[in-house]
Amino acid sequence: MEEMPRKQYIPLVAFCLRHFLTHFIICMCEFISDRHTYLRD
């Protein structure tokens, strides 16, 4: 397998991290809002 150049590798990692963080933040927000509706009732 050919070694990927660093300049191509870094944006790929940054994209994956950003995608993961966005997904994680959305999940956290949904979890927190669920807790708030549960506590309000």
C-alpha positions as MATLAB code, in Angstrom:
seq = 'MEEMPRKQYIPLVAFCLRHFLTHFIICMCEFISDRHTYLRD';
ca = [
       0.000    0.000    0.000;
       1.280    3.408   -0.994;
       2.026    5.958    1.748;
      -0.295    8.945    1.535;
       1.325   12.399    1.352;
       0.955   14.478    4.511;
      -0.815   17.330    2.720;
      -3.610   14.983    1.621;
      -3.767   13.173    4.954;
      -4.296   16.187    7.239;
      -7.492   17.573    5.584;
      -8.976   14.063    5.658;
      -8.367   13.771    9.406;
      -9.681   17.300    9.990;
     -12.845   16.472    8.009;
     -13.432   13.260    9.975;
     -12.861   15.024   13.301;
     -15.221   17.860   12.381;
     -17.869   15.374   11.240;
     -17.506   13.363   14.456;
     -17.607   16.477   16.664;
     -20.730   17.792   14.920;
     -22.463   14.439   15.405;
     -21.336   14.283   19.050;
     -22.573   17.838   19.800;
     -25.964   17.114   18.189;
     -26.306   13.959   20.293;
     -25.378   15.859   23.463;
     -27.912   18.612   22.694;
     -30.658   16.042   22.119;
     -29.707   14.252   25.346;
     -29.761   17.516   27.340;
     -33.110   18.634   25.898;
     -34.545   15.179   26.663;
     -33.370   15.530   30.266;
     -34.992   18.961   30.506;
     -38.369   17.753   29.252;
     -38.139   14.808   31.641;
     -37.304   17.069   34.592;
     -40.062   19.551   33.703;
     -42.711   16.823   33.775;
];
